[in-house]
Amino acid sequence: MKVWKRQLPLHIMMIPAIIFVFLFSYVPMSGVVIAFQKFVPNRGWFGSEWVGLDNFVYMLNMPEIFQVVYNTVFIAVMKIILGLIVPITAALLLNEMRTKWIKQSVQTLIYLPHFLSWVILGGVLIDILSIQDGIVNNMLGALGINPVFFLGDYKWFPFTLVISDTWKEFGFATIIYLAALTGIDPALYESAYVDGANRWKQTIYITLPGMAPIIIMLAVLSLGNVLNAGFEQVFILYSPQVYQSGDIIDTLVYRIGFMDAQYSVSTAVGLFKSVISFFLIVTSYGLAYKYANYRIF
């Protein structure tokens, strides 16, 4: 009873958050019924014709659906890979800095883009990567290289998405890995130094194994985002000429639902993605618990 009384104020404080999640996360889930109907807005859910799985059959017969799924998985996997390699490398390099103010300044600079929305960064990237007067193409021209249409060439567009997303987010992940480095016993480095190990060997045999649990945990948990390639970024930067390699599931749902007014089909595509993502998330949390001893409850 004493514990219950002590925790009661905390549970009361959670009530607004629970109501918010219920209204905006659970109540809208009732809309998935549209995926099984030939939905007509003026008839509503109860007046629209029930068609069963016809919308899913139509979705699977769409000529671009498999290319869209491939684009989504490819872009998301590339983001996950670079999202692990770049922050780990940055954390190791920052950890080797001995001048405190330089280390803090660099850490602040690489962390800053995380706070900016893609609406702002999209405009910045469009200017920087412009084929006529963009800084990047001006530098390429100075080196004798022909201009590259990064945002208009379907071959370059996926890599532009991956690199720009990594640049925006790796600063945040770097902080996590720096925190993991602080948990490594300094006595291990002292012992390795006495044994004649240089900084490289200390990194290989002490630093990386010490960071391994957090690396494994973040890598496994990221599996749940395989079908999330970043709607906001893609929506702001893409154009019809890069649909072949840049169109993802979320942008397809947007175009089908809001531009073509095919609400039932767009709901079916979104539900298909959500179901697959659910199983990926469950699997990733199971792997995280098995290999990194990570659990939510």
C-alpha positions, 0 to 999 in steps of 0.5 A, spaced: 500 500 500 505 504 501 508 503 494 502 504 491 501 511 494 508 513 493 507 511 485 500 514 484 502 521 483 507 518 477 501 514 474 496 520 474 502 524 471 502 519 465 494 519 464 495 525 459 500 521 455 496 515 455 490 519 452 494 522 447 497 516 445 490 512 445 487 518 441 492 519 435 495 512 435 490 507 437 483 510 434 486 511 427 487 504 427 480 503 426 481 506 419 484 500 416 477 497 415 478 502 408 483 497 406 478 491 405 472 496 402 471 500 395 471 506 400 467 512 397 468 518 402 461 521 402 458 514 404 463 513 409 465 506 412 458 503 413 456 505 406 462 503 402 462 496 398 466 491 402 471 487 397 475 483 401 482 482 399 481 485 392 485 491 394 491 487 396 490 483 389 490 490 385 496 492 389 500 486 388 499 487 380 501 494 380 507 494 375 511 499 380 510 495 387 516 491 387 521 496 384 518 501 390 519 495 395 526 494 393 527 502 393 525 502 400 529 496 402 535 498 399 535 505 401 533 503 408 539 498 409 544 503 406 542 508 411 542 503 417 549 500 415 552 508 414 548 509 420 553 504 424 559 505 421 560 513 420 558 514 428 562 509 430 568 512 426 567 519 429 566 517 436 573 513 436 576 519 433 573 524 438 575 519 443 582 520 441 582 528 441 586 531 447 584 538 447 577 539 450 575 545 447 576 542 440 573 536 441 567 539 444 566 544 438 567 538 433 561 534 437 557 540 437 558 542 429 556 534 427 550 534 432 547 541 430 544 538 423 540 533 427 536 539 430 534 541 423 528 539 419 528 536 412 524 542 410 530 546 411 536 541 410 532 540 403 532 547 401 540 547 403 541 541 399 538 543 393 542 549 393 548 546 394 547 540 389 544 545 384 547 543 377 548 550 375 551 554 381 551 549 386 558 548 390 559 541 389 558 541 382 563 548 382 568 544 385 567 538 380 568 543 375 574 545 377 577 538 378 575 537 370 569 533 372 562 534 368 557 536 373 552 531 376 545 532 377 545 529 384 537 530 385 535 529 378 539 522 376 536 516 378 542 513 379 545 518 383 539 519 387 539 513 392 546 515 394 544 522 395 539 520 400 543 515 404 549 520 404 545 526 406 541 522 411 547 520 414 550 527 415 544 529 418 543 524 424 550 521 425 552 526 430 546 524 435 549 517 434 556 519 436 554 521 443 551 514 444 557 511 442 561 516 446 557 514 452 559 507 451 566 509 451 566 512 458 564 505 461 570 502 459 575 501 464 581 505 463 586 500 467 585 496 461 588 501 456 594 502 462 595 494 462 595 494 454 600 500 454 605 496 459 604 490 454 607 495 448 600 495 445 599 502 440 593 506 440 591 502 434 591 495 437 588 498 443 582 500 439 582 493 436 582 489 442 579 494 448 575 499 445 571 496 440 570 489 444 568 494 450 563 498 445 560 491 442 554 490 446 551 497 444 553 496 437 550 490 437 543 492 440 543 499 436 544 494 429 539 489 431 534 494 433 535 498 427 532 492 423 525 494 425 526 500 420 528 496 414 521 499 411 522 506 413 526 509 408 525 516 410 518 519 407 520 527 409 526 527 406 524 523 400 518 527 399 522 534 399 528 531 395 525 527 389 521 528 383 518 524 377 525 523 374 527 519 380 521 515 381 525 509 378 530 509 384 527 514 389 520 512 390 519 508 396 512 505 400 511 511 404 511 516 398 507 511 393 502 511 399 501 519 399 501 519 391 495 514 391 491 516 396 492 524 396 493 525 389 490 519 385 484 519 391 485 511 391 484 511 398 482 504 399 489 502 395 493 506 399 490 504 405 492 497 403 499 498 401 500 502 408 497 496 412 501 491 408 507 495 410 505 496 417 504 488 418 511 487 415 514 492 420 511 489 426 514 482 425 521 486 423 520 490 430 518 483 434 524 480 431 529 485 432 527 486 439 527 478 440 534 478 437 536 484 441 534 481 448 538 474 445 545 478 443 545 484 447 541 483 453 536 489 451 529 488 453 523 494 454 520 491 460 
